[in-house]
Amino acid sequence: MMQEPMKIPQATAKRLPLYYRFLKNLYSAGKQRVSSAELSEAVKVDSATIRRDFSYFGALGKKGYGYNVNYLLSFFQKTLDQDDLTQVALIGVGNLGTAFLNYNFLKNNNTKIAMAFDVDPEKVGKRVEDVYVHHMDEIKERLKEENIAVAILTVPASVAQPITDQLIQADIRGILNFTPARLNVPSTVRIHHIDLAVELQSLIYFLKNYTDSEDSIEE
Ligand SMILES: NC(=O)c1ccc[n+]([C@@H]2O[C@H](COP(=O)([O-])OP(=O)(O)OC[C@H]3O[C@@H](n4cnc5c(N)ncnc54)[C@H](O)[C@@H]3O)[C@@H](O)[C@H]2O)c1
């Protein structure tokens, strides 16, 4: 299910889902080609960066023609593993976790929250948008049973590390951490932190210090 990551720079890899979403819309609208200028306008990434990104995967746009939408789309589908359904687990069915269960990703790509975990007796044993909430005591057994390797963490920061340790015991490979806690994991486990406060501060910093939005793209 999960492929080895391609040898492309991380900054490029991070932009792939953005490109993919836009190209899918173009494809649905029956468009067969797109220029880097059009893409640039739509995804707010400067066109030089787009050309460089695309050159990593052998898509060399032709002058006056642009890029072939079909080619790019099938490339992204393979690279982003869109042909497979990747099932993930959600830990912590509170305000944020419930919002994710309501959203459940399916409109954008083939990622789905397949099961959720909590310790609150009010929540355990119920379904939220069709997703069953299990007790944390069952986490290892359930994740292994369904071969789930990715988890979204939406628990209070104070319990984030012990829960992470439990996830590691259950052979999880990737964690999307929404808690402000910085977590210790072995090098075999990949963690992405999404800290809304930091993102907001960073946005405000860029607004104050740069007038041209392109300056913020390369991080
Ligand atoms: N709500 C937001 O908009 C928001 C935004 C950014 C980040 N966060 C972060 O996301 C996390 C969750 O926020 P929230 O607002 O959803 O909190 P919340 O209190 O509404 O939900 C936390 C959930 O985790 C469960 N939980 C507690 N201990 C647990 C354990 N040991 N094992 C499993 N589940 C456990 C609780 O029962 C509850 O359902 C926090 O770390 C918060 O800082 C929240």
Ligand as a Chemical Component Dictionary entry (heavy atoms), coordinates in Angstrom:
data_LIG
# 
_chem_comp.id                   LIG 
_chem_comp.type                 NON-POLYMER 
_chem_comp.pdbx_formal_charge   0 
_chem_comp.three_letter_code    LIG 
# 
loop_
_chem_comp_atom.comp_id 
_chem_comp_atom.atom_id 
_chem_comp_atom.alt_atom_id 
_chem_comp_atom.type_symbol 
_chem_comp_atom.charge 
_chem_comp_atom.model_Cartn_x 
_chem_comp_atom.model_Cartn_y 
_chem_comp_atom.model_Cartn_z 
_chem_comp_atom.pdbx_ordinal 
LIG N1  N1  N 0  -9.836  22.469 18.759 1  
LIG C1  C1  C 0  -9.011  23.066 17.958 2  
LIG O1  O1  O 0  -9.396  23.918 17.137 3  
LIG C2  C2  C 0  -7.557  22.740 17.953 4  
LIG C3  C3  C 0  -6.783  23.422 17.035 5  
LIG C4  C4  C 0  -5.426  23.094 16.970 6  
LIG C5  C5  C 0  -4.902  22.141 17.808 7  
LIG N2  N2  N 1  -5.674  21.526 18.738 8  
LIG C6  C6  C 0  -5.058  20.512 19.583 9  
LIG O2  O2  O 0  -5.688  19.268 19.289 10 
LIG C7  C7  C 0  -5.817  18.500 20.467 11 
LIG C8  C8  C 0  -7.287  18.174 20.686 12 
LIG O3  O3  O 0  -8.027  19.384 20.831 13 
LIG P1  P1  P 0  -9.590  19.362 21.074 14 
LIG O4  O4  O 0  -10.031 20.769 21.109 15 
LIG O5  O5  O -1 -10.230 18.436 20.089 16 
LIG O6  O6  O 0  -9.650  18.734 22.539 17 
LIG P2  P2  P 0  -10.856 17.971 23.232 18 
LIG O7  O7  O 0  -10.608 18.057 24.678 19 
LIG O8  O8  O 0  -12.153 18.444 22.676 20 
LIG O9  O9  O 0  -10.650 16.459 22.735 21 
LIG C9  C9  C 0  -9.660  15.593 23.201 22 
LIG C10 C10 C 0  -10.193 14.172 23.118 23 
LIG O10 O10 O 0  -9.144  13.276 23.488 24 
LIG C11 C11 C 0  -9.695  12.306 24.354 25 
LIG N3  N3  N 0  -8.667  11.763 25.232 26 
LIG C12 C12 C 0  -8.183  12.241 26.404 27 
LIG N4  N4  N 0  -7.253  11.430 26.907 28 
LIG C13 C13 C 0  -7.123  10.409 26.048 29 
LIG C14 C14 C 0  -6.335  9.235  26.028 30 
LIG N5  N5  N 0  -5.445  8.963  26.993 31 
LIG N6  N6  N 0  -6.476  8.398  24.978 32 
LIG C15 C15 C 0  -7.353  8.659  23.984 33 
LIG N7  N7  N 0  -8.144  9.744  23.951 34 
LIG C16 C16 C 0  -8.022  10.612 24.976 35 
LIG C17 C17 C 0  -10.788 13.034 25.143 36 
LIG O11 O11 O 0  -11.727 12.119 25.681 37 
LIG C18 C18 C 0  -11.382 13.905 24.029 38 
LIG O12 O12 O 0  -12.405 13.224 23.333 39 
LIG C19 C19 C 0  -5.216  19.328 21.597 40 
LIG O13 O13 O 0  -3.891  18.893 21.814 41 
LIG C20 C20 C 0  -5.260  20.740 21.062 42 
LIG O14 O14 O 0  -4.218  21.540 21.602 43 
LIG C21 C21 C 0  -6.979  21.793 18.815 44 
# 
loop_
_chem_comp_bond.comp_id 
_chem_comp_bond.atom_id_1 
_chem_comp_bond.atom_id_2 
_chem_comp_bond.value_order 
_chem_comp_bond.pdbx_ordinal 
LIG N1  C1  SING 1  
LIG C1  O1  DOUB 2  
LIG C1  C2  SING 3  
LIG C2  C3  SING 4  
LIG C2  C21 DOUB 5  
LIG C3  C4  DOUB 6  
LIG C4  C5  SING 7  
LIG C5  N2  DOUB 8  
LIG N2  C6  SING 9  
LIG N2  C21 SING 10 
LIG C6  O2  SING 11 
LIG C6  C20 SING 12 
LIG O2  C7  SING 13 
LIG C7  C8  SING 14 
LIG C7  C19 SING 15 
LIG C8  O3  SING 16 
LIG O3  P1  SING 17 
LIG P1  O4  DOUB 18 
LIG P1  O5  SING 19 
LIG P1  O6  SING 20 
LIG O6  P2  SING 21 
LIG P2  O7  DOUB 22 
LIG P2  O8  SING 23 
LIG P2  O9  SING 24 
LIG O9  C9  SING 25 
LIG C9  C10 SING 26 
LIG C10 O10 SING 27 
LIG C10 C18 SING 28 
LIG O10 C11 SING 29 
LIG C11 N3  SING 30 
LIG C11 C17 SING 31 
LIG N3  C12 SING 32 
LIG N3  C16 SING 33 
LIG C12 N4  DOUB 34 
LIG N4  C13 SING 35 
LIG C13 C14 SING 36 
LIG C13 C16 DOUB 37 
LIG C14 N5  SING 38 
LIG C14 N6  DOUB 39 
LIG N6  C15 SING 40 
LIG C15 N7  DOUB 41 
LIG N7  C16 SING 42 
LIG C17 O11 SING 43 
LIG C17 C18 SING 44 
LIG C18 O12 SING 45 
LIG C19 O13 SING 46 
LIG C19 C20 SING 47 
LIG C20 O14 SING 48 
# 
